[in-house]
Amino acid sequence: MADAGASDGVSDRVWFISHAGADRAWAEWVGWQLMDAGHQVELDYWDWGTGDNFVLKMNAALERGRLLALFSAAYFEPERFTTPEWTAVVAMREKITPVRIAGVDPPAILRPLLSRDLFDLSPVEARRVLLEAVDGPARPDTEPPFPGTHGVLRQVGASGPRLPGSLPRVRNLPARNAAFTGRDSLLVHLRQALASDQRIAVQALHGRGGVGKTQLAIEYAHRFAGEYELAWWIAAEDPALIPDQLIQLATRINAAPTGTPPAAVVELLLAELGTMSRWLLVFDNAEDPSALAPMPLF
């Protein structure tokens, strides 16, 4: 797969994207941008099947390609599977191409490497920085393509993931906890469950009070908000107050005319959500899931 304007040899290089599980959204966005620019990409979520030997797959990928490392706090956590990836490359004295997706200082062995930052940028700027990190800056030797021409994946009608960290226009999420750490395995499991092929995926977080269910939901909502057209938080302790909060959402997205009866508003909201590709509703502290059953959303 190669862009018509790709430089010689670009399509022969396979980029193995090394990332922490919690950074899956970033890995998918980066992988898409590289493919769209004509690069070959190997990403575990896309290319490795259930039962594949992770170590063998990783070594095979490194032997035939280059390693693009997505530096984040999760990437450098002790006992992460990313550690043998970059240590193996360092041992082979092969070049690592690092990009930072969060403000983090790498271990001393990787600190001399120059990295580029993708976070806190617009999607267009982040793509430019990513491709410069992979290709290096260069002046064109041919006339630049007409701006209406898109990359190879968009030419066949595909639509890529949004830039992680961006927020949907319609949202009412609680403030993110800056001190949130760990629980990557739970976030990955939640992401996989909600990113399934089901038309509506429902996932419940359960456990004793005070174990951090709400904080986990807040972290998920902020970390993956860019994947959704809207992200709406609903206080569900009192089921009687849920319809009013759904009506607020319907009003925000103009799903129902003013004066529509409340029951009809919720039905119109559901119809409007059905026209969207991805949306996220979080029912916080819903102690009795059966109380949500009468709602048409379920």
Backbone bond lengths (Angstrom), bond angles and torsions (degrees), N, CA, C in turn:
res aa  C-N    CA-C-N  psi(-1)  N-CA   C-N-CA  omega(-1)  CA-C   N-CA-C  phi
1 M - - - 1.457 - - 1.514 107.63 -
2 A 1.333 117.47 120.63 1.454 119.44 -176.63 1.511 109.93 -147.85
3 D 1.307 115.75 141.86 1.437 121.62 175.22 1.515 108.61 -74.08
4 A 1.322 117.32 149.56 1.455 119.59 179.25 1.515 111.18 -61.58
5 G 1.335 116.76 -28.60 1.452 120.11 -178.48 1.512 113.82 -95.96
6 A 1.357 118.18 8.48 1.457 120.25 -178.02 1.518 110.36 -69.50
7 S 1.341 116.15 145.44 1.452 119.98 -179.85 1.513 110.45 -73.08
8 D 1.323 116.38 159.38 1.457 121.43 -178.47 1.511 110.87 -58.19
9 G 1.328 117.31 132.62 1.456 121.68 175.33 1.508 113.86 92.17
10 V 1.355 118.26 -12.51 1.454 120.00 -177.76 1.512 111.11 -61.07
11 S 1.340 116.42 -43.75 1.461 119.30 -174.93 1.519 112.27 -71.93
12 D 1.357 117.70 -14.24 1.461 120.43 -179.86 1.523 112.24 -84.11
13 R 1.305 117.92 -11.50 1.456 121.71 -176.55 1.525 109.51 -98.74
14 V 1.325 115.86 126.97 1.458 120.59 177.23 1.527 108.33 -99.52
15 W 1.313 115.68 127.24 1.460 120.36 178.34 1.519 109.01 -99.22
16 F 1.331 115.88 116.87 1.462 122.09 175.32 1.519 107.93 -89.54
17 I 1.333 116.81 117.93 1.462 121.32 -176.20 1.527 108.94 -88.80
18 S 1.317 115.64 111.47 1.462 122.57 179.71 1.527 108.58 -96.62
19 H 1.343 116.46 124.67 1.459 119.73 -174.11 1.521 109.86 -154.97
20 A 1.322 115.69 161.84 1.464 121.37 172.84 1.524 108.53 -82.43
21 G 1.334 115.56 152.24 1.457 119.55 -178.05 1.513 113.32 -58.11
22 A 1.328 117.10 -34.77 1.459 120.38 -179.00 1.522 112.35 -68.45
23 D 1.332 116.51 -15.08 1.466 121.29 -177.57 1.520 111.73 -102.28
24 R 1.323 116.36 26.85 1.466 119.88 -177.98 1.533 112.05 -56.36
25 A 1.331 117.32 -41.29 1.462 119.43 -178.62 1.526 111.09 -59.89
26 W 1.336 116.75 -41.38 1.461 120.48 176.65 1.530 110.66 -64.44
27 A 1.327 117.38 -43.87 1.463 120.81 -178.52 1.527 110.85 -60.36
28 E 1.334 116.68 -42.02 1.457 120.13 -179.96 1.526 110.70 -67.88
29 W 1.327 117.32 -40.15 1.463 119.92 178.79 1.515 110.82 -64.65
30 V 1.339 116.96 -45.74 1.468 121.06 179.15 1.526 110.28 -62.39
31 G 1.339 116.98 -45.52 1.457 120.01 -179.80 1.511 112.12 -59.40
32 W 1.324 116.38 -42.30 1.465 120.04 178.98 1.526 111.46 -62.43
33 Q 1.334 117.30 -45.39 1.464 120.44 -178.70 1.528 111.39 -62.27
34 L 1.325 117.01 -39.99 1.465 119.51 179.58 1.522 111.11 -66.45
35 M 1.335 117.09 -44.17 1.466 119.55 178.01 1.517 110.74 -62.59
36 D 1.316 116.28 -40.30 1.458 120.60 -179.37 1.520 111.31 -63.49
37 A 1.335 117.02 -26.52 1.460 121.63 178.83 1.528 112.02 -90.61
38 G 1.332 117.99 2.42 1.454 120.45 175.84 1.507 115.82 100.82
39 H 1.329 118.60 4.95 1.459 121.69 179.68 1.528 111.05 -87.07
40 Q 1.306 116.01 154.00 1.455 121.42 170.08 1.523 108.45 -89.60
41 V 1.317 116.02 138.95 1.459 121.79 -173.87 1.518 109.56 -130.51
42 E 1.325 115.80 142.57 1.462 120.94 169.42 1.516 107.29 -122.46
43 L 1.340 115.17 120.38 1.459 121.97 -179.15 1.516 107.69 -132.11
44 D 1.328 116.58 128.52 1.461 120.03 -173.06 1.524 113.05 -53.74
45 Y 1.343 117.83 -42.17 1.463 119.97 -177.33 1.525 112.02 -64.26
46 W 1.316 116.51 -30.25 1.462 120.65 -176.23 1.527 112.93 -91.98
47 D 1.329 116.77 -31.69 1.460 119.88 -166.35 1.520 115.34 -115.33
48 W 1.327 118.56 -12.65 1.460 120.18 -176.54 1.513 109.25 -110.91
49 G 1.342 115.63 136.41 1.451 120.71 -177.68 1.514 112.68 -98.90
50 T 1.310 114.89 168.41 1.453 120.99 176.68 1.526 109.64 -60.50
51 G 1.322 116.87 132.01 1.456 121.61 -179.41 1.509 114.45 93.17
52 D 1.343 118.21 -11.34 1.464 120.11 177.11 1.527 110.00 -65.33
53 N 1.317 116.11 147.31 1.457 121.92 178.04 1.526 108.65 -80.28
54 F 1.332 116.13 113.02 1.458 120.30 -174.99 1.533 112.16 -59.68
55 V 1.332 117.06 -46.37 1.466 120.80 -176.50 1.520 110.59 -62.74
56 L 1.335 116.74 -45.24 1.472 119.98 -179.78 1.526 110.63 -64.56
57 K 1.315 116.96 -42.67 1.451 120.63 179.34 1.524 110.99 -62.16
58 M 1.338 115.87 -43.19 1.450 120.16 -179.28 1.524 110.89 -64.11
59 N 1.333 117.28 -46.10 1.455 120.13 -179.66 1.518 111.96 -62.99
60 A 1.336 116.58 -40.35 1.459 119.85 178.87 1.520 110.84 -63.96
61 A 1.337 116.57 -38.95 1.460 120.28 179.59 1.528 110.80 -65.72
62 L 1.332 116.25 -40.88 1.464 119.67 -178.59 1.525 111.91 -69.62
63 E 1.344 117.63 -30.66 1.457 120.65 -179.37 1.525 111.96 -68.53
64 R 1.319 117.27 -30.81 1.468 119.00 -175.87 1.537 112.92 -108.85
65 G 1.317 117.03 6.14 1.452 117.20 -177.42 1.507 113.48 -151.10
66 R 1.307 114.50 -165.37 1.454 123.21 179.44 1.513 108.94 -114.55
67 L 1.322 116.83 155.62 1.451 121.75 -177.43 1.518 109.89 -103.02
68 L 1.337 115.27 122.88 1.454 122.01 173.16 1.520 107.13 -106.05
69 A 1.325 117.02 111.66 1.459 122.35 -173.93 1.517 110.29 -100.03
70 L 1.344 115.93 129.69 1.451 121.65 177.97 1.526 108.43 -97.43
71 F 1.329 116.61 99.45 1.452 122.21 -174.96 1.529 110.34 -76.71
72 S 1.332 115.56 127.26 1.458 122.68 175.16 1.515 107.43 -153.36
73 A 1.333 117.19 174.04 1.464 119.65 177.43 1.524 110.42 -61.85
74 A 1.329 117.02 -40.63 1.470 120.51 -179.46 1.522 111.21 -65.86
75 Y 1.334 117.26 -31.64 1.469 121.28 -177.57 1.519 111.28 -62.27
76 F 1.329 116.97 -32.93 1.465 120.50 -175.24 1.521 113.46 -103.83
77 E 1.330 117.74 11.97 1.454 118.90 176.39 1.531 109.86 -65.50
78 P 1.337 117.97 142.05 1.470 120.79 179.73 1.528 111.45 -57.41
79 E 1.317 115.27 145.28 1.467 122.59 176.97 1.525 113.47 68.15
80 R 1.325 117.60 16.26 1.447 119.23 176.20 1.520 109.44 -78.02
81 F 1.342 116.90 151.39 1.463 119.34 179.79 1.524 111.52 -69.59
82 T 1.339 118.41 -13.59 1.457 119.95 178.27 1.524 111.89 -71.49
83 T 1.319 117.47 -24.21 1.464 120.24 -176.52 1.528 112.72 -58.78
84 P 1.357 120.37 -49.82 1.457 118.42 177.76 1.513 113.56 -64.48
85 E 1.321 118.47 -22.47 1.458 119.98 178.36 1.523 110.66 -65.86
86 W 1.342 117.03 -56.71 1.457 117.39 -174.74 1.523 112.53 -77.43
87 T 1.343 117.57 -27.28 1.466 117.83 175.65 1.526 110.67 -68.46
88 A 1.326 117.97 -35.93 1.467 120.86 177.45 1.518 110.89 -64.42
89 V 1.315 116.68 -40.36 1.461 119.93 -179.95 1.520 110.81 -68.09
90 V 1.328 116.41 -40.79 1.463 119.79 177.58 1.524 109.93 -61.70
91 A 1.339 116.55 -41.57 1.459 120.37 179.50 1.522 111.44 -63.26
92 M 1.324 116.84 -34.08 1.461 121.48 178.84 1.530 112.00 -80.30
93 R 1.330 115.45 -4.24 1.459 121.84 -179.32 1.526 111.45 59.38
94 E 1.303 114.30 31.53 1.450 119.94 174.76 1.524 108.94 -93.00
95 K 1.317 115.20 157.73 1.466 119.80 -176.77 1.527 111.10 -79.75
96 I 1.326 115.65 134.20 1.454 122.46 170.63 1.531 107.54 -100.80
97 T 1.307 116.03 134.36 1.458 120.39 173.79 1.522 107.57 -104.04
98 P 1.332 117.83 105.65 1.471 119.67 -177.21 1.528 112.12 -97.98
99 V 1.320 115.33 143.23 1.460 121.51 167.58 1.517 106.62 -130.65
100 R 1.313 116.12 139.19 1.463 120.06 -179.96 1.521 109.37 -93.50
101 I 1.328 115.50 130.07 1.464 120.46 176.52 1.523 110.47 -107.18
102 A 1.321 116.06 4.63 1.468 122.83 174.90 1.525 107.17 -160.09
103 G 1.337 116.06 158.75 1.453 119.55 178.80 1.518 111.13 -73.95
104 V 1.320 117.04 100.03 1.465 121.22 -176.10 1.528 108.56 -145.95
105 D 1.333 115.70 145.66 1.461 121.17 175.64 1.522 109.07 -96.00
106 P 1.326 118.50 123.68 1.467 120.79 -178.95 1.528 110.96 -73.25
107 P 1.344 117.24 166.65 1.468 120.28 175.32 1.529 111.26 -59.13
108 A 1.309 115.20 162.17 1.469 120.41 -174.75 1.520 112.40 -56.70
109 I 1.345 118.01 -36.46 1.459 120.80 -176.54 1.531 112.06 -65.81
110 L 1.341 116.56 -24.32 1.463 120.60 -179.05 1.529 112.99 -105.08
111 R 1.333 116.51 -4.42 1.454 119.79 -173.97 1.525 113.77 -63.65
112 P 1.336 120.36 -32.06 1.474 119.02 179.41 1.520 113.94 -67.85
113 L 1.330 118.03 -16.93 1.455 120.38 -177.58 1.527 111.21 -71.10
114 L 1.318 116.55 132.28 1.449 120.75 175.22 1.519 108.86 -77.77
115 S 1.308 116.56 131.32 1.461 120.82 -179.05 1.520 109.53 -125.24
116 R 1.318 115.45 160.34 1.460 122.14 175.55 1.517 108.66 -111.50
117 D 1.322 116.85 150.13 1.461 122.00 -178.47 1.526 110.50 -101.69
118 L 1.344 115.68 131.09 1.461 120.96 177.56 1.526 112.34 -104.23
119 F 1.334 117.28 -15.15 1.459 119.69 -175.57 1.531 110.93 -82.82
120 D 1.334 114.84 159.20 1.470 122.87 -179.96 1.529 112.32 60.65
121 L 1.328 116.85 29.89 1.458 122.32 176.89 1.523 109.16 -122.33
122 S 1.318 116.64 161.78 1.457 120.24 171.73 1.536 108.08 -71.74
123 P 1.340 118.36 158.75 1.466 119.92 178.55 1.523 113.13 -55.79
124 V 1.327 117.24 -40.44 1.467 120.04 -179.19 1.522 110.71 -65.34
125 E 1.332 116.29 -45.04 1.462 120.12 -179.21 1.529 110.66 -67.66
126 A 1.337 117.20 -39.82 1.464 120.12 178.89 1.530 110.83 -62.35
127 R 1.313 117.72 -39.72 1.474 120.60 177.48 1.525 110.57 -63.56
128 R 1.336 116.67 -43.45 1.468 119.56 179.69 1.526 110.80 -60.84
129 V 1.338 116.57 -44.94 1.465 120.26 -179.08 1.531 110.16 -64.24
130 L 1.338 117.17 -41.81 1.456 120.84 179.05 1.516 111.52 -59.53
131 L 1.321 117.58 -48.14 1.462 120.67 -177.49 1.531 111.35 -68.13
132 E 1.322 117.05 -32.86 1.465 119.42 175.23 1.526 110.25 -66.86
133 A 1.333 117.20 -37.39 1.466 120.36 178.45 1.523 110.62 -64.19
134 V 1.323 116.94 -36.05 1.465 121.32 -178.19 1.529 111.26 -81.63
135 D 1.328 117.26 -46.23 1.465 121.33 -174.62 1.523 113.12 -94.92
136 G 1.334 116.43 -27.38 1.449 119.67 -170.19 1.518 108.91 84.86
137 P 1.323 118.51 147.06 1.464 120.88 -179.77 1.526 110.57 -66.05
138 A 1.316 117.20 143.43 1.465 121.58 179.93 1.516 109.49 -157.19
139 R 1.328 115.78 146.76 1.458 120.02 175.58 1.526 109.23 -81.93
140 P 1.316 117.86 144.76 1.463 119.36 179.89 1.520 110.90 -70.79
141 D 1.337 116.44 145.88 1.463 120.44 175.12 1.522 111.23 -106.16
142 T 1.326 117.10 3.35 1.455 122.61 174.44 1.518 108.20 -134.68
143 E 1.302 115.75 167.79 1.457 120.23 178.57 1.522 110.10 -62.90
144 P 1.328 118.21 131.14 1.470 119.66 178.26 1.516 110.80 -59.34
145 P 1.346 117.08 147.93 1.469 120.12 -179.31 1.521 111.38 -68.11
146 F 1.311 115.72 156.25 1.460 121.88 175.47 1.520 108.80 -57.14
147 P 1.350 118.72 135.64 1.475 120.21 -175.26 1.515 114.67 -58.21
148 G 1.337 118.23 -20.92 1.456 119.43 178.78 1.507 113.68 -76.95
149 T 1.336 118.18 -8.04 1.459 121.65 -179.90 1.518 109.13 -83.09
150 H 1.314 117.77 129.12 1.454 122.08 -178.17 1.513 109.65 -107.74
151 G 1.330 115.29 172.77 1.452 121.28 -179.81 1.520 112.32 -68.97
152 V 1.336 115.41 174.47 1.453 120.98 -171.44 1.522 112.74 -62.52
153 L 1.312 118.57 -35.38 1.454 119.33 -177.93 1.519 111.07 -72.29
154 R 1.325 117.56 -38.56 1.457 119.42 -179.76 1.525 110.91 -70.46
155 Q 1.341 118.44 -25.64 1.455 120.64 179.75 1.520 111.84 -65.17
156 V 1.319 118.18 -24.58 1.456 120.44 179.12 1.519 111.24 -98.12
157 G 1.336 116.35 13.83 1.455 119.89 172.20 1.499 115.16 88.42
158 A 1.343 119.25 9.44 1.455 120.50 -179.96 1.523 109.98 -79.37
159 S 1.306 116.48 157.91 1.456 121.77 176.89 1.509 108.54 -127.07
160 G 1.322 116.93 127.06 1.455 120.66 -173.82 1.505 112.93 -87.24
161 P 1.332 116.72 168.02 1.459 120.87 177.32 1.512 111.37 -68.76
162 R 1.336 115.80 154.53 1.446 119.65 177.67 1.518 110.48 -75.80
163 L 1.333 115.11 164.13 1.455 120.59 178.52 1.519 109.19 -66.19
164 P 1.355 118.41 121.52 1.467 119.95 177.55 1.526 110.86 -58.49
165 G 1.317 115.49 144.10 1.459 120.35 -178.13 1.513 113.13 96.45
166 S 1.350 116.96 -20.62 1.455 119.36 175.36 1.520 108.84 -75.90
167 L 1.318 116.64 153.53 1.462 121.16 -175.89 1.524 109.78 -116.10
168 P 1.327 117.57 143.82 1.461 119.69 177.46 1.522 110.91 -67.55
169 R 1.317 115.73 156.39 1.461 119.97 -178.91 1.521 111.19 -64.56
170 V 1.327 117.64 -38.87 1.459 122.19 -179.69 1.522 108.66 -98.53
171 R 1.313 116.74 113.57 1.462 120.66 -178.80 1.522 109.15 -163.56
172 N 1.312 116.37 156.19 1.473 121.68 174.15 1.524 109.05 -146.42
173 L 1.318 117.13 40.15 1.452 121.81 -173.51 1.530 111.67 -70.55
174 P 1.335 117.06 145.00 1.471 119.57 172.40 1.523 110.24 -62.99
175 A 1.313 115.87 160.73 1.461 120.47 179.39 1.524 110.64 -60.33
176 R 1.324 115.71 142.80 1.452 121.20 179.73 1.523 110.44 -74.64
177 N 1.333 116.83 142.30 1.459 122.38 178.63 1.525 109.04 -83.17
178 A 1.330 116.84 108.45 1.460 120.96 -177.65 1.520 112.56 -65.17
179 A 1.336 117.15 -20.39 1.463 121.23 -178.44 1.529 112.44 -92.68
180 F 1.332 118.16 5.03 1.463 120.41 -178.22 1.525 109.92 -66.61
181 T 1.348 116.83 129.24 1.461 121.82 177.96 1.526 108.87 -141.64
182 G 1.333 115.15 161.24 1.459 120.85 174.26 1.517 113.27 69.97
183 R 1.321 114.75 -162.80 1.464 123.98 179.22 1.528 112.75 57.91
184 D 1.352 115.68 29.44 1.456 119.41 -179.92 1.519 112.04 -62.13
185 S 1.342 116.39 -38.12 1.465 118.94 -177.99 1.526 110.62 -63.06
186 L 1.336 117.13 -37.92 1.462 120.26 178.21 1.524 110.97 -67.64
187 L 1.333 117.27 -39.90 1.457 120.36 178.60 1.525 111.14 -65.25
188 V 1.343 116.12 -40.87 1.462 119.80 178.94 1.526 110.21 -64.32
189 H 1.334 116.92 -43.91 1.468 120.42 179.13 1.525 110.41 -61.41
190 L 1.327 116.73 -43.25 1.453 120.81 -179.50 1.519 110.45 -64.48
191 R 1.333 116.19 -42.04 1.468 120.18 179.34 1.530 110.90 -62.43
192 Q 1.316 116.85 -44.83 1.459 120.29 -179.57 1.522 111.33 -63.21
193 A 1.342 116.45 -38.86 1.465 119.84 -179.37 1.527 111.30 -67.83
194 L 1.330 117.05 -40.63 1.453 120.21 -177.14 1.523 112.65 -82.15
195 A 1.325 117.17 -17.42 1.463 120.73 178.77 1.520 111.57 -94.82
196 S 1.322 117.25 16.18 1.459 120.66 179.59 1.522 110.18 -69.85
197 D 1.307 115.83 174.81 1.462 121.21 -177.30 1.526 113.01 -83.24
198 Q 1.327 118.28 4.43 1.453 120.44 179.96 1.527 110.47 -68.01
199 R 1.344 115.74 148.11 1.474 119.54 179.48 1.520 109.92 -62.46
200 I 1.332 117.55 -45.66 1.469 121.91 174.01 1.518 107.47 -128.79
201 A 1.311 117.24 116.81 1.462 122.02 -179.93 1.521 108.61 -101.01
202 V 1.319 116.73 126.64 1.468 122.20 179.63 1.520 108.31 -116.47
203 Q 1.316 116.42 130.54 1.458 121.20 -179.30 1.520 109.16 -133.59
204 A 1.324 116.68 129.31 1.468 121.29 -179.10 1.521 110.30 -105.39
205 L 1.331 116.71 135.90 1.455 123.12 172.04 1.530 106.95 -103.27
206 H 1.315 116.24 120.60 1.461 118.51 -176.64 1.525 110.10 -130.37
207 G 1.322 116.11 156.32 1.458 121.85 -179.42 1.516 109.48 158.30
208 R 1.327 115.77 176.30 1.456 120.23 -179.96 1.521 111.02 -64.80
209 G 1.319 116.07 155.60 1.448 120.60 177.23 1.521 111.56 -61.25
210 G 1.315 116.63 139.16 1.457 121.51 176.95 1.514 115.54 88.03
211 V 1.344 118.84 2.99 1.466 119.94 -178.58 1.522 111.80 -84.49
212 G 1.332 118.16 -7.54 1.461 120.06 174.75 1.515 115.17 105.59
213 K 1.338 117.94 23.18 1.468 119.86 -178.85 1.527 110.84 -63.28
214 T 1.334 116.05 -44.64 1.459 119.29 -179.17 1.524 111.18 -64.77
215 Q 1.339 117.26 -42.65 1.463 119.98 179.40 1.526 111.36 -63.44
216 L 1.329 116.58 -37.19 1.464 120.33 177.46 1.524 110.16 -64.01
217 A 1.335 116.66 -43.31 1.460 120.78 179.50 1.531 111.01 -64.99
218 I 1.340 117.05 -39.96 1.466 120.40 177.90 1.520 110.44 -63.35
219 E 1.341 116.47 -44.50 1.463 119.81 -179.80 1.522 110.79 -63.02
220 Y 1.344 116.71 -43.34 1.467 119.31 178.07 1.525 110.57 -60.31
221 A 1.342 116.24 -47.24 1.455 120.13 -176.39 1.520 111.55 -59.53
222 H 1.336 117.80 -41.58 1.461 120.43 179.85 1.526 111.32 -74.00
223 R 1.336 116.61 -40.73 1.465 119.64 -175.30 1.525 111.77 -66.30
224 F 1.332 117.41 -34.73 1.461 120.78 -175.91 1.531 112.31 -114.02
225 A 1.334 117.95 15.08 1.463 120.38 -177.11 1.520 111.98 -58.86
226 G 1.329 116.65 -32.91 1.455 119.74 -179.04 1.511 114.34 -63.95
227 E 1.342 116.92 -13.94 1.461 120.62 179.24 1.531 111.97 -82.00
228 Y 1.323 117.77 -8.91 1.453 120.62 -171.12 1.527 111.69 -118.68
229 E 1.343 114.58 152.83 1.460 120.05 175.82 1.520 111.14 -79.14
230 L 1.324 116.72 -26.27 1.464 120.77 173.09 1.520 108.68 -150.92
231 A 1.325 116.21 152.46 1.466 122.37 177.59 1.526 107.01 -136.59
232 W 1.331 116.80 113.42 1.467 120.87 -171.93 1.523 109.92 -123.96
233 W 1.329 115.42 128.66 1.463 123.28 -178.29 1.526 109.57 -100.04
234 I 1.346 116.45 129.32 1.458 121.50 -176.47 1.530 108.97 -123.86
235 A 1.335 116.69 120.65 1.467 121.26 174.36 1.527 107.64 -74.81
236 A 1.348 115.86 114.25 1.470 120.22 -169.88 1.524 113.14 -112.51
237 E 1.350 118.24 16.90 1.467 118.99 178.48 1.525 111.08 -59.15
238 D 1.332 115.12 -41.63 1.461 120.46 178.96 1.527 108.20 -110.05
239 P 1.334 119.00 104.17 1.473 120.86 -177.46 1.516 113.79 -54.86
240 A 1.343 116.97 -26.92 1.462 119.98 -178.15 1.525 112.28 -65.89
241 L 1.356 116.94 -20.94 1.461 120.56 -178.10 1.525 112.85 -93.29
242 I 1.326 116.95 -6.21 1.470 119.91 -177.03 1.526 112.11 -65.92
243 P 1.361 119.50 -45.45 1.471 118.44 -178.93 1.530 113.43 -55.97
244 D 1.345 117.77 -39.13 1.470 119.96 179.56 1.521 111.07 -61.55
245 Q 1.333 116.67 -36.57 1.468 119.92 -179.97 1.525 111.43 -72.87
246 L 1.324 117.21 -32.49 1.460 120.07 173.99 1.526 110.59 -68.94
247 I 1.331 116.11 -35.80 1.458 119.93 177.34 1.525 110.48 -65.19
248 Q 1.338 116.75 -37.63 1.465 120.13 175.64 1.516 110.92 -59.87
249 L 1.334 116.03 -40.71 1.465 119.58 178.24 1.525 110.31 -66.44
250 A 1.328 116.56 -43.53 1.468 120.13 179.34 1.526 110.81 -59.74
251 T 1.328 116.14 -40.07 1.466 120.21 178.05 1.517 110.94 -64.95
252 R 1.327 115.44 -40.96 1.480 120.34 -178.03 1.528 111.60 -62.07
253 I 1.329 117.45 -35.50 1.468 119.54 -177.19 1.530 111.92 -103.48
254 N 1.351 116.06 11.71 1.462 121.51 176.88 1.528 111.89 57.20
255 A 1.332 115.47 43.30 1.462 119.72 -178.68 1.515 112.73 -83.26
256 A 1.347 118.07 -16.09 1.462 120.43 -177.18 1.528 109.70 -145.22
257 P 1.328 117.71 140.61 1.470 120.37 177.40 1.524 111.40 -65.82
258 T 1.312 116.13 154.98 1.456 121.34 177.00 1.527 110.19 -60.17
259 G 1.330 115.79 136.26 1.447 120.26 179.21 1.510 114.86 92.91
260 T 1.338 117.39 -1.39 1.462 120.57 178.13 1.527 109.46 -68.34
261 P 1.336 119.31 136.00 1.474 121.40 178.25 1.528 110.75 -56.67
262 P 1.348 117.67 143.88 1.464 121.39 -175.76 1.524 113.98 -51.89
263 A 1.332 118.20 -45.36 1.463 119.74 -178.49 1.517 111.14 -61.79
264 A 1.329 116.68 -38.34 1.464 120.62 179.66 1.530 111.05 -70.52
265 V 1.345 116.31 -32.54 1.470 120.05 179.15 1.528 110.20 -61.04
266 V 1.328 116.73 -44.86 1.464 120.17 -179.28 1.527 110.03 -63.02
267 E 1.325 117.43 -39.14 1.465 120.26 178.03 1.525 111.07 -65.19
268 L 1.322 116.79 -41.15 1.462 120.59 177.83 1.524 111.21 -66.42
269 L 1.341 115.93 -35.87 1.459 120.13 176.45 1.520 110.42 -61.09
270 L 1.321 116.58 -46.12 1.452 120.50 179.48 1.524 110.97 -60.22
271 A 1.331 116.71 -41.01 1.461 120.16 178.31 1.522 111.17 -63.28
272 E 1.336 116.76 -39.18 1.464 120.61 179.28 1.524 110.70 -67.82
273 L 1.324 117.03 -41.50 1.464 120.13 177.72 1.526 110.40 -61.37
274 G 1.329 116.55 -32.36 1.457 119.84 179.27 1.511 113.79 -64.79
275 T 1.334 117.50 -17.76 1.465 120.95 178.08 1.526 112.05 -88.37
276 M 1.328 116.93 -8.79 1.468 121.44 -178.34 1.513 110.15 -95.25
277 S 1.315 115.69 148.40 1.463 119.34 -178.71 1.523 112.00 -76.02
278 R 1.362 117.70 -39.20 1.459 119.86 -177.52 1.516 109.25 -148.71
279 W 1.344 116.42 132.38 1.449 121.12 175.95 1.525 108.13 -147.09
280 L 1.330 115.17 156.63 1.466 120.75 -176.31 1.520 109.18 -129.62
281 L 1.329 115.85 122.99 1.461 122.42 171.95 1.526 107.76 -116.63
282 V 1.318 117.17 129.60 1.462 122.21 178.58 1.523 108.31 -114.82
283 F 1.340 116.26 117.95 1.468 121.56 176.09 1.527 107.08 -99.12
284 D 1.329 116.07 100.92 1.459 121.25 -173.75 1.525 110.76 -85.89
285 N 1.338 115.57 134.95 1.470 122.41 177.51 1.531 112.83 60.14
286 A 1.323 116.10 41.00 1.470 120.45 173.64 1.526 106.85 -82.36
287 E 1.332 117.16 90.71 1.457 121.31 -172.61 1.525 112.47 -69.36
288 D 1.324 116.86 -28.52 1.463 120.43 -179.65 1.526 108.65 -121.53
289 P 1.336 118.06 96.18 1.474 120.04 -177.87 1.519 112.94 -55.75
290 S 1.340 117.73 -28.45 1.460 119.87 -178.95 1.525 111.35 -64.62
291 A 1.351 116.46 -22.11 1.451 119.46 179.68 1.523 111.72 -68.81
292 L 1.349 116.58 -19.55 1.462 120.68 -179.86 1.525 111.88 -89.10
293 A 1.342 116.29 -13.60 1.458 120.75 -174.29 1.527 113.90 -58.41
294 P 1.350 119.47 -39.44 1.476 118.01 -178.58 1.516 114.34 -67.14
295 M 1.324 118.65 -14.26 1.462 120.13 -176.71 1.527 109.26 -74.60
296 P 1.350 117.23 139.23 1.457 120.74 -179.00 1.520 113.47 -64.24
297 L 1.366 117.66 -16.35 1.457 119.70 177.88 1.520 111.01 -64.35
298 F 1.328 117.49 -23.81 1.450 121.61 -177.33 1.511 110.75 -111.64
